[in-house]
Amino acid sequence: MRHVKNPPNPYNRYSAEYVGKPPPTKLEVFEETATKKVITKAFASDWEGGWRYTVNCYRGCIHGCTYCFARQYHEYLGYGAGTDFETKIVVKPNAPELLRQELKKTRDKMPHLDFSFATDPYLPLEAEYKLTRQCLEVCVEFRVPVAIITKSPLVTRDLDIITKLSEVSVFFSLPFLTKERSNPFEPYTPIPEARFRAMRTLSDAGVKTGIGIAPVIPGYNESDMPGLLERAKECGAQRAFMSMLHIDTDSIEEYFVQKMNERLPETRVRKIINMMSRERGGGLRHRSYAERRTGRTEQWKVTKKLFDFHAKRLGFKQSERAVVDRDEPETTAAEPVQQRLF
């Protein structure tokens, strides 16, 4: 891994899309030159054959979402799951070349590719590196169905490539209706309104879009769901899913609680922790993969009914997976893919 002494400033270009403040600590960029493969086979029980195939051009994420499950993967590199995750970004500069090489061997066995799994494919550094864009160009060449999940309006930069894909859908992660609501948990993400504008741009261009209300944090953002679904419908979204907050490791739990205590009133923190503990049987972490999928209490059933009611009222297809819409019939949500992302 090579340290980049003078990394590009991710806020110099496309600055209009990044409405909000950059991280307060210095950004460090590392280029992972020893990468040997870029397609990851990830287990997901409700997907075709129980597997999904993901592409990640970056490790770590400048958005700094306190709940992000991918924080644990930074620990595998010897970094911390806290501020290291949002300030020490690892770039895979040879990702497009590797993707082309892998698809030459596996295209016939590749039902779809997801961008991405361990980090946002359109984090600010993408404005300079353009690795996601180059990988999408490879997918156009091999006619691979693609699903994109992002929090960034930078995705609209690649509209010319996205519209050339054989099959594609773009989901926007939007768990909070306003920037004020999102600040304690998503301090450096583009404001919700910027994401909705991007959704409108893609929808107007004929791209199938959706909204992921994930995570739903018990005791905090359930009331945002009707407004989020209505706004997404106005912006042309066709699909919607929601999922509860899930915390995978002790280090993520520690960081999540620490940031809540720094940014929220004590009474609100206590309410969130108490409600999450009831859903998880006494702690904040889920005990099994199956338990992660749902809550335990009547309150969670009410939350789920609230989402289902408004999604049905607005005519959304409730998608349990952010994959390409192959004109399948409407289904009910079982296990949203965003539940595995955050």
N, C-alpha and C positions, 0 to 999 in steps of 0.2 A: 504494500500500500504506500503510495507516494503522497506526501504532504504538499499541498499547493500553497506556496508562500504568498502569492498575490492572487487570490481567487477573484473572479468577477463579482461585482456588486450586484446582487440579484434585484435590487430596487432601482437600478439606473434605467433599465428598459421596461416598457409596459407598466410604468409606475401608476398609471391611472387605474389599473385593475387592482393594485394592492393598496386598498384604502385601509389604513391602520398603521400601527407602529411596528418597526422591526424589533427583533429580540434585543434586550438591553446589553447582552454580553457579546463579545467578539465572535464572529462566525469563522469557523475553521473548515476548510474543504480538503478532503483526501480523495485521491483517485486510485481506485482498486484495479490495478493493471494485471493482476493475476487471475481475474475472473475467467472461468472455463465454461460456464453455461449460464444462461439467463432465464430459461423457462423453468419454473418451479412447479412440481406436481404436489398440490396441497390437498389433504383429505377434507372432504365435505360430504357428509352422508346423503344429502338430498340432491346431489349433482349427478350427472350422467356417470354411471359406474362408480359413484362414490368419490370422484376426484374432480378437481378443477385445475386449470393450468394458468399460471400467472406470470407476468413479466414485471420486474422491478428494476428500474434504471438507477435508483438511488437507495441509500440506506440512511435512516434518520429523516427528520422532517422539520422544516423551519416553522411550520404552522403551530407547533408546540401544544397540541391538544393534550390536556392533562390525563385523559382517559385512554389514550391510544394503546391498544394491545401490543403494537409493534415495538414499544419501548424495550421490551424484554430482549429483542434481537440485538439491540446495541450492546447488551451485556456480553453477548457471545464474542464481540469484537474487543472486549476488554474495556469498554466505555461504561458509563453509568446510564441507568434508565431515566434519570432526571434531566437536568439541563443539558447534559452531553447529547441527548437525543435530538435536541433542536438547535444545537450550536456546532456539533461535529458531524458534518454531512459527508457521506461517502458516495462518490460518483463512480459509475461504471462506464468509462468512456468507450469501451469496445462493445457495449450492449447491442447496437444495431448489427454489427458484423457477426456477433455470436448468434443472434436471433436468426439471421439468414442461414447460417451454417446448420443450425438445429432444425429449421423448417425444411431444409433440403432432405433431411433424413426422416423427419417425423410428420410431415404435413398430412399424410393420409390418415394418421392416427390422432390428429389434433382437432377436436370438435369446435374449440373456440379458445381465445386467449383473453385474459382479464388484465387490464391496466388499472390499478395494480393491487398489491396485497399488503406489503410491508411499509409502504409510504405512499404519499400522494404523487401520482405521475406528473402533476403540474405544480410542484413546489417552485418557488421563485427562481431557483438556479436553472430550471428548465428554459427560462427565457434566454439564457446564454448558451447552455450546452446543447439544447434541442435534441436530446437523446430520445425522448418519447416520440417526438415528431418523426425522427428517422426510423424508429421501430414501426410506427404506423405505416410509413411508406413501404417497409418490408411486408407488412400484412396486406397491403394493397396488391403488391406483386404476387404474393402467394394465395390471395383470395381467402384469407382466414377471417372468420367471424370474430368480432371484437366487442367487448364491453369495457367501458371506462367509468371509473368511480372517482370523483374529485370534489374538492372544495374550492377550486380555483377557476375564475373566469378566463385564465390564460388558455384554457382549452379552445376558446373561440379562435385563437390564432391559427389553429390547425384545421379550420373548417374546410379548407380546400382539399385536404387529405382525407378527412373523416367522411366527406360525401362521396369519396371514391371507393370506400370500403364496401365489400360485397354485402355484409350485414353488420350493423353496428347499433349500439344503444349507449347513451351517456346518462349516468345517474349523478345527481348532485347531492352530497351529504349536507343536510340542512336541519340540524336538530333544534335550532333556536330562531325565533322570529325576528329579533332585533340584535344589534351589536351589543347593546347594554346587557342583554340576557346572555349572550355568548361569551363576553369578556372573561368571566371567571374560569371558563373551561377551554375556550379557544382564543387565546389572547392575540395571536398573530395571523389569524385567518382573514381572508377578504370578507368584508361585511356581507351579511345575508342579501342585501339588496343587489350587490354586485353579482352574486351567484344567480339570483333570479333573472337579472338582465342577460346573463350568459345563457341561461336556460331558454329564454325567449328567443335569443339570436339563433341558437341551434334548432329549436323547434320550427322557427320560421323558414329555416333552410331545409326542412324535411327530415331532420335527424330525430329519431325516437329518443325521448328524454324521460327521466323519472326523478323522483325525490326519495331520498332515504332519511327518514326521521330517526336518526340513530347517533348517539344513544338517547333513549328516553331515561332520564335520571329521576327516579321516584321522588316526589316531593319538590320537584323543581320545574320541569318543562312540559308536563303533561298538557297544561292549558294552552300551550303554543300549537298543538297539533291541528286544530281546526283552521287556524289562520294560515299555517304553513301549507296545508293541503289546498286551501282556497287560492292562495297566491301562486302555488305551483300550477294549478289548473289554468289560471289566467295566463301563465307563461307557456302553456302548451304541453305540459307534462302529461304522459299517458299512464305511467305506472307509479306505484308508491309502495313503500314498505316501512316498517318500524321495528325496533328491537330494543330491549332493555340494556342498560349499561352492564357490561361484564368486565371484571377485573381478573387478570390471569395470574399475577405473581405478587408476592409480598412487596417487592420494590415498587411496583406500579401502584399498589394500594397506598403505600407510604407517601409517595409523591402526590397522588391524587388528593389525599386527605390534607397533606401539608398545604397545597395550593388553595384548597377550599378555605382553610383556616386563615390564610393570608388575604383572601379576596371576598369572602362572604361573612355576614354577621354570624355570631356564634349560634344563635337560635336556628338559623337556616341550615348550618352545617350539621347540627345535632338532628334536625328533622330528616335530612337526607340520609345520614348514617343509620338512624333508627329504622327508616322505611326500607333501605337496602338490606339491613340485617334481617328484617322480617321476611323479605323475599328470598334471602339466601340461607335461611336456617340458622341465623346467629352471627354471621360474619359478612364481610363485603364480597369475598371471593366465592365463586361457584365451586362446587365440589366435583363436578363431572361435566363432560361435554354435553350430555343430555340435559343437565340442570341449567346450563347456560342459556338454554333456549327459551325459558319461560320463568315467570314468577310463581310464588306459592300462595299468595293471599288473594282475597276477593278484590282488593284494591287494584291489583294488576289486571284482573279480569275486567274490571270497570274501564281501566285504561285501554285495554285491547278492544273492548266494545266501542269506546269513543272513537278510536281510530277507524275501526271497521265501518261504523255508521257514516262518518264523514267521507271516507274513501268511496263507499258505495253511493252515497248521495251525489258526489261529484263525478261519478263515472270512471273512477280509476280502476285499472287492473291491478289487483294486489299481487305483486310479484315477490315470491320468496327467494328470488335469486336475480342478481343484476346481470343477466345474460341477454344475448340478442333475442329480440322478440321475433319468433318464427311463426307468428300468427296462431299461436296456440290458444286454446279457449281460456277464458277467465278462470283463475283459480283462487283459492283462499291462501293466505299467507301461512307458511309453516315454520320456516327458519330463514329469516332474511340474511343475505350474505353480509350486510353491514354489521351484523352481529359478530361476524368473524373478523371484520376489519378493525373495529374499535371495541 
